[in-house]
């Protein structure tokens, strides 16, 4: 009877947790834990609560208590996740590997390994894990993740090959954008333009999509079109130092130094240590000292 009460309290806590009523959730979990301290579901939920609260040591303590009682894959993954959030990546990796070895059919362990490998810049390992995952489950989400690894590692052709195999159920805007990124890097600017426009057709207010289209126009030598899209991006995100800087750089390239200085200064007002804006501001000072304006 008491254990049934603990289960009910645990379930109530889970509902509060999902609704982000965290104070109510922990109250229910603590009451449930007091009644049944060896219930692994309660222990795991306590761990998830403390993880959400960024108290990762306490989260690990509860996950490990649950693991000592019953060896389940999600307890190992949850410990790994908490360790990763603490920046203890080697320990996190070991937990994910333990899970993958003990539960070879549990795909989430491989997914965690693939994500951590990507985060650590171990792209070959990340590719290996994603390819292994895709063999078992060739869905668009996993293919997109693999393509992102290829993009991060600047393997543009391989990324395009993966992207071309993704079915139409994937978010089309994101896929078109990634295709555009690859074609842009391969200097296939016409194909990149089509891809970025297709991405924007799905998400007209996406700053990243429009910013890349602007850069593509500039690479094509179509300065007015590039500047037009940069200014549209600026209207959508007026405090973005990258956009402000790029507008300044365009004006600098056309010889409009005063206008360029205006935009670069606006960028530095938003972020005084923005490296690209500082670089071009310094460059302008050098130009000004070498080639002063004629009266």
Secondary structure, DSSP 8 states (H G I E B T S, - for coil): -HHHHHHHHHHHHHHHHHTT-HHHHHHHHHHHHHH-TT-HHHHHHHHHHHHHTT-HHHHHHHHHHHHHH---HHHHHHHHHHHHHTT-HHHHHHHHHHHHHH-TT-HHHHHHHHHHHHHTT-HHHHHHHHHHHHHH---HHHHHHHHHHHHHTT-HHHHHHHHTT--TTS-HHHHHHHHHHHHHHTT-HHHHHHHHHHHHHH-TT-HHHHHHHHHHHHHTT-HHHHHHHHHHHHHHSTT-HHHHHHHHHHHHHTT-HHHHHHHHHHHHHH-TT-HHHHHHHHHHHHHHHHS----
